[in-house]
Amino acid sequence: MTDFYKIGIDARAERMQRLAIEALKAWNIADCQPQLIKIRENAVFRIKLADGFDAALRIHRYGYHSDAALQSELSWMQALQQDNIEVPEIIPAESGALFVTAGVDGVPEPRQIDMVKWLDGAPLGSIEEGLSDTVGDIAHAFTEVGRLAAQLHNHAARWQPPKDFVRHAWNNDGLTGEAPLWGRFWEFPGLDKAQKQLIEQARQAARRVLTAVGEANQTYGLIHADFNFDNIILRDGRVTAIDFDDCGFGWHLFDLATISILFLGTEQSETVQRAVIDGYRQERQLTDETLAQMPLFYLLRAFTYLGWIHTRSETRTAEEIAPGIVKMVCELAEDYLSAGSAAEGSL
């Protein structure tokens, strides 16, 4: 069989659509033609339900999460909804399961698949194309995003997860260790020798600081971990987070860095950063001492993006954004090291 991960994106999308149709049997949905929304590491399809409403069906990347980890992700989403924090509503399969596993010929592994109700509105933008022209008042939108991040962190701080709850950790090892969650970013083949040396120096500096910082409860906990443009839906002036695929345990600043990192170096950067911080502080304490570590978390977020394009090289997105990611990582590494930010810090 031709390697699934080396065939063209259109051929992969066709096979994923067949898998989506097969999986819909678990929801007792027939005569539905799933509409592909995006295919990166996960594939997302729009589904028309019998009641006339739409849903999003998500086919997961093989091997990224255990069944227990996916169950935990969906459990947190349900808990957030019960706490009146708007997130996509999960649609269980006919069996009552929150997700199913299905396979078809042409897709080499069985995949975990779940479904949520479709949220009207529009994403703030996309990683590939940046901020959408439909956002309007940028300061208002990102103040609301900052408030939403704080609301999630507040919920996580008081929520008692079930005993079998398990998610990965965006901790020191998960970000700078020998086996980071999104791959050994310093081995990306698009780096030259000087870039590899620079990134390795910055990685070791970041690792020393994170060791000193530790995992204080007030600044570390369950986080979304993927607050990029695609995953924030703007609806009538309100914002909603979607796609909790990467949620796990980590520093709150990692979420805030994710929100604003793609604005760095643009004329909108200062406005967005200020709005996010102002919004966050409306809902949760954020000290100046903690905020002083933002350059570190911009660097760490950039490391993960470099790891992402290294380990997801089969995706069109990785191919499109690779040059910009390499440039961003190297600039942030140089700035971090030259500023002397590698000294011990605290959150």
C-alpha positions as CSV (number, residue, x, y, z in Angstrom):
1,M,0.0,0.0,0.0
2,T,1.2,3.5,-0.8
3,D,2.3,5.3,2.4
4,F,-0.8,7.1,3.6
5,Y,1.3,10.0,5.0
6,K,3.1,10.5,1.7
7,I,0.1,10.7,-0.7
8,G,-1.3,14.1,-1.7
9,I,-3.6,16.0,0.6
10,D,-6.6,15.5,-1.7
11,A,-6.1,11.7,-1.7
12,R,-5.8,11.7,2.1
13,A,-8.9,13.9,2.4
14,E,-10.9,11.5,0.3
15,R,-9.9,8.5,2.5
16,M,-10.7,10.5,5.6
17,Q,-14.2,11.3,4.2
18,R,-14.8,7.6,3.7
19,L,-13.8,7.0,7.3
20,A,-16.1,9.8,8.5
21,I,-19.0,8.2,6.7
22,E,-18.2,4.8,8.3
23,A,-18.0,6.4,11.7
24,L,-21.3,8.1,11.4
25,K,-22.9,4.7,11.7
26,A,-22.1,4.9,15.5
27,W,-24.4,8.0,15.6
28,N,-27.0,6.3,13.5
29,I,-26.5,8.9,10.7
30,A,-26.9,7.8,7.1
31,D,-27.1,9.5,3.7
32,C,-24.8,12.3,4.9
33,Q,-22.0,13.7,2.9
34,P,-19.4,15.1,5.4
35,Q,-17.9,18.4,4.3
36,L,-14.2,18.7,5.0
37,I,-13.4,21.8,7.0
38,K,-9.7,21.2,7.6
39,I,-7.1,18.5,7.6
40,R,-3.9,18.9,9.6
41,E,-3.0,16.3,12.2
42,N,-6.7,15.9,12.8
43,A,-9.4,15.9,10.2
44,V,-12.6,17.9,10.9
45,F,-15.8,17.5,8.9
46,R,-19.1,19.4,9.1
47,I,-22.1,17.1,9.4
48,K,-25.8,17.7,8.9
49,L,-27.9,16.2,11.6
50,A,-31.4,14.8,11.2
51,D,-32.8,17.7,13.3
52,G,-31.4,20.2,10.8
53,F,-28.6,21.4,13.0
54,D,-24.9,20.9,12.1
55,A,-22.1,19.1,14.0
56,A,-18.4,18.9,13.8
57,L,-16.9,15.4,13.5
58,R,-13.3,15.1,14.4
59,I,-11.0,12.3,13.3
60,H,-7.9,12.2,15.5
61,R,-4.3,11.9,14.6
62,Y,-3.3,8.3,15.3
63,G,-1.3,7.7,18.5
64,Y,-1.5,11.2,19.8
65,H,-3.8,10.4,22.7
66,S,-4.7,7.2,24.6
67,D,-8.4,6.5,25.0
68,A,-8.1,7.5,28.6
69,A,-6.5,10.9,27.6
70,L,-9.3,11.6,25.1
71,Q,-12.0,10.6,27.6
72,S,-10.4,13.1,30.0
73,E,-10.3,15.9,27.4
74,L,-14.0,15.4,26.7
75,S,-14.8,15.2,30.5
76,W,-13.1,18.6,31.0
77,M,-15.2,20.1,28.2
78,Q,-18.4,18.8,29.8
79,A,-17.3,20.2,33.2
80,L,-16.6,23.6,31.6
81,Q,-20.1,23.6,30.1
82,Q,-21.7,22.7,33.4
83,D,-19.8,25.8,34.9
84,N,-21.5,28.0,32.2
85,I,-18.3,28.4,30.2
86,E,-19.3,28.1,26.6
87,V,-17.6,25.3,24.8
88,P,-18.8,23.0,22.0
89,E,-21.4,20.5,23.3
90,I,-20.4,16.9,22.9
91,I,-22.8,14.6,21.0
92,P,-22.4,11.1,22.4
93,A,-22.7,8.1,20.0
94,E,-25.8,6.0,20.1
95,S,-24.1,3.8,22.7
96,G,-23.6,6.8,25.0
97,A,-19.8,6.8,24.4
98,L,-18.2,10.2,24.1
99,F,-16.1,8.9,21.2
100,V,-15.7,5.8,19.0
101,T,-13.0,4.0,17.1
102,A,-13.4,3.2,13.5
103,G,-11.4,2.2,10.4
104,V,-11.6,1.8,6.7
105,D,-9.4,0.4,3.9
106,G,-6.9,3.0,2.8
107,V,-6.4,4.5,6.3
108,P,-3.7,2.4,7.9
109,E,-4.8,2.7,11.5
110,P,-8.1,2.7,13.4
111,R,-8.9,6.3,14.5
112,Q,-10.6,7.8,17.5
113,I,-13.6,9.9,16.4
114,D,-15.9,12.3,18.3
115,M,-18.6,14.8,17.5
116,V,-19.7,18.1,18.9
117,K,-22.5,20.6,18.0
118,W,-21.5,23.1,15.4
119,L,-20.9,26.6,16.7
120,D,-22.1,29.5,14.5
121,G,-19.6,32.3,14.2
122,A,-16.2,32.7,12.6
123,P,-12.7,31.9,13.8
124,L,-10.4,34.8,14.5
125,G,-8.3,33.7,11.6
126,S,-5.9,30.9,10.7
127,I,-2.3,30.1,11.3
128,E,-1.7,30.1,7.5
129,E,-3.4,33.4,6.7
130,G,-3.4,35.3,10.0
131,L,-6.1,37.4,11.6
132,S,-9.4,37.5,9.7
133,D,-10.7,40.8,8.3
134,T,-14.0,40.2,10.0
135,V,-12.6,40.6,13.6
136,G,-13.4,44.3,13.7
137,D,-12.4,45.9,17.0
138,I,-9.1,44.0,17.8
139,A,-8.7,45.4,21.3
140,H,-12.2,44.3,22.3
141,A,-11.8,40.8,20.7
142,F,-8.6,40.1,22.5
143,T,-9.7,41.5,25.8
144,E,-12.5,38.9,25.5
145,V,-9.9,36.2,24.7
146,G,-7.9,37.2,27.7
147,R,-11.0,37.0,29.9
148,L,-11.8,33.6,28.5
149,A,-8.3,32.2,29.2
150,A,-8.7,33.4,32.8
151,Q,-12.1,31.8,33.1
152,L,-10.7,28.5,32.0
153,H,-7.8,28.8,34.5
154,N,-10.2,29.7,37.3
155,H,-12.4,26.8,36.5
156,A,-9.4,24.4,36.4
157,A,-8.1,25.7,39.8
158,R,-11.4,24.8,41.6
159,W,-12.4,21.7,39.6
160,Q,-11.7,18.3,41.0
161,P,-11.0,16.0,38.0
162,P,-12.1,12.3,38.1
163,K,-9.6,9.9,39.5
164,D,-8.9,8.4,36.1
165,F,-8.2,11.8,34.5
166,V,-5.0,11.8,32.5
167,R,-3.5,14.4,30.2
168,H,0.0,15.2,29.0
169,A,2.0,17.9,30.7
170,W,3.4,21.1,29.1
171,N,6.0,21.1,31.8
172,N,9.8,21.4,31.7
173,D,10.3,18.0,30.2
174,G,7.3,18.4,27.9
175,L,8.8,21.6,26.5
176,T,12.6,21.4,26.8
177,G,13.4,17.8,27.7
178,E,14.9,15.1,25.5
179,A,11.4,14.0,24.3
180,P,9.2,17.1,24.1
181,L,5.5,16.7,23.5
182,W,5.7,17.9,19.9
183,G,9.1,16.5,19.0
184,R,12.8,17.3,19.2
185,F,12.5,20.7,17.6
186,W,16.3,21.3,17.5
187,E,16.6,18.4,15.0
188,F,14.3,20.0,12.4
189,P,16.2,19.4,9.1
190,G,15.6,22.9,7.8
191,L,18.0,24.4,10.4
192,D,21.6,25.1,9.5
193,K,24.4,24.5,12.0
194,A,24.4,28.0,13.5
195,Q,20.7,27.9,14.0
196,K,20.9,24.5,15.7
197,Q,23.5,25.8,18.1
198,L,21.5,28.9,18.9
199,I,18.4,27.0,19.6
200,E,20.2,24.4,21.7
201,Q,21.7,27.2,23.8
202,A,18.3,28.8,24.3
203,R,16.7,25.4,25.1
204,Q,19.2,24.8,27.9
205,A,18.8,28.3,29.2
206,A,15.0,27.9,29.2
207,R,15.3,24.6,31.0
208,R,17.4,26.1,33.8
209,V,14.8,28.9,34.3
210,L,11.8,26.5,34.3
211,T,13.6,24.3,36.9
212,A,14.0,27.4,39.1
213,V,10.4,28.6,38.5
214,G,8.8,25.3,39.5
215,E,5.1,24.5,39.2
216,A,3.4,26.8,41.6
217,N,-0.4,26.1,41.9
218,Q,-1.4,29.7,41.3
219,T,0.4,29.9,37.9
220,Y,0.3,26.3,36.8
221,G,-2.6,23.9,36.1
222,L,-4.9,22.6,33.4
223,I,-4.6,24.8,30.3
224,H,-6.1,24.8,26.8
225,A,-2.6,25.0,25.2
226,D,-3.7,25.8,21.7
227,F,-5.3,29.3,21.8
228,N,-4.4,30.0,18.1
229,F,-6.6,31.9,15.7
230,D,-8.4,28.8,14.4
231,N,-9.5,27.7,17.8
232,I,-11.2,30.9,19.0
233,I,-14.7,31.5,17.6
234,L,-16.1,35.1,17.5
235,R,-19.9,35.1,18.0
236,D,-21.8,38.4,18.4
237,G,-18.9,40.0,20.2
238,R,-18.2,37.0,22.4
239,V,-15.5,34.5,22.1
240,T,-15.6,30.7,22.5
241,A,-12.7,28.2,22.7
242,I,-12.8,25.1,20.6
243,D,-10.5,22.2,20.0
244,F,-9.2,21.0,23.3
245,D,-7.0,18.4,21.6
246,D,-3.8,19.8,23.2
247,C,-5.1,20.6,26.6
248,G,-3.0,19.4,29.5
249,F,-1.1,20.6,32.5
250,G,1.1,23.6,32.1
251,W,1.9,27.2,33.0
252,H,-0.9,29.8,32.5
253,L,1.5,32.0,30.6
254,F,1.8,29.4,28.0
255,D,-1.8,30.0,27.0
256,L,-1.3,33.8,27.0
257,A,1.8,33.5,24.9
258,T,-0.1,31.3,22.4
259,I,-2.8,34.0,22.0
260,S,-0.4,36.8,21.0
261,I,2.8,35.2,19.6
262,L,1.8,35.4,16.0
263,F,1.4,39.2,16.4
264,L,5.0,39.7,17.4
265,G,6.8,42.1,15.1
266,T,3.5,43.5,13.7
267,E,1.9,46.9,14.3
268,Q,-0.9,45.2,16.2
269,S,1.3,43.4,18.7
270,E,1.2,46.0,21.5
271,T,-2.5,46.4,21.2
272,V,-3.2,42.7,21.3
273,Q,-0.8,42.0,24.2
274,R,-2.2,44.8,26.3
275,A,-5.8,43.7,25.5
276,V,-5.1,40.1,26.5
277,I,-3.5,41.1,29.7
278,D,-6.2,43.6,30.6
279,G,-8.9,41.0,29.9
280,Y,-7.1,38.3,31.9
281,R,-6.8,40.6,34.9
282,Q,-10.5,41.3,34.9
283,E,-11.0,37.7,35.8
284,R,-7.8,36.4,37.5
285,Q,-4.8,37.8,39.2
286,L,-1.7,38.3,37.1
287,T,1.3,39.9,38.8
288,D,3.9,42.0,37.1
289,E,6.5,39.6,38.4
290,T,4.8,36.7,36.6
291,L,4.2,38.8,33.5
292,A,8.0,39.5,33.3
293,Q,8.5,35.9,32.2
294,M,6.5,36.3,29.0
295,P,9.6,36.4,26.8
296,L,10.4,32.9,28.1
297,F,7.0,31.6,27.2
298,Y,7.1,33.2,23.7
299,L,10.3,31.2,23.2
300,L,8.8,28.0,24.5
301,R,5.7,28.4,22.4
302,A,7.9,28.9,19.3
303,F,9.9,25.8,20.2
304,T,6.7,23.8,20.1
305,Y,5.8,25.2,16.7
306,L,9.2,24.2,15.4
307,G,8.6,20.7,16.8
308,W,5.2,20.6,15.2
309,I,6.4,21.3,11.7
310,H,9.2,18.7,12.3
311,T,6.8,15.9,13.3
312,R,3.9,16.9,11.1
313,S,5.9,17.3,7.9
314,E,3.2,15.5,5.9
315,T,0.7,18.4,6.4
316,R,0.3,21.2,4.0
317,T,0.3,23.7,7.0
318,A,3.8,22.5,8.1
319,E,5.1,23.1,4.6
320,E,3.6,26.5,4.3
321,I,4.6,27.9,7.7
322,A,8.1,26.3,8.1
323,P,10.2,29.3,6.9
324,G,8.3,31.8,9.1
325,I,8.5,29.5,12.1
326,V,12.3,29.0,11.8
327,K,12.8,32.8,11.5
328,M,10.6,33.4,14.5
329,V,12.3,30.8,16.7
330,C,15.8,32.1,15.9
331,E,14.8,35.7,16.5
332,L,13.2,34.9,19.9
333,A,16.2,32.8,20.9
334,E,18.6,35.6,20.1
335,D,16.5,38.1,21.9
336,Y,16.0,35.9,25.0
337,L,19.7,35.1,25.3
338,S,21.0,38.7,24.6
339,A,18.6,40.1,27.1
340,G,20.1,38.0,29.8
341,S,16.7,36.5,30.5
342,A,18.3,33.1,31.2
343,A,18.8,34.2,34.8
344,E,16.7,32.4,37.4
345,G,13.2,33.8,37.7
346,S,9.9,33.2,39.4
347,L,6.2,33.1,38.5
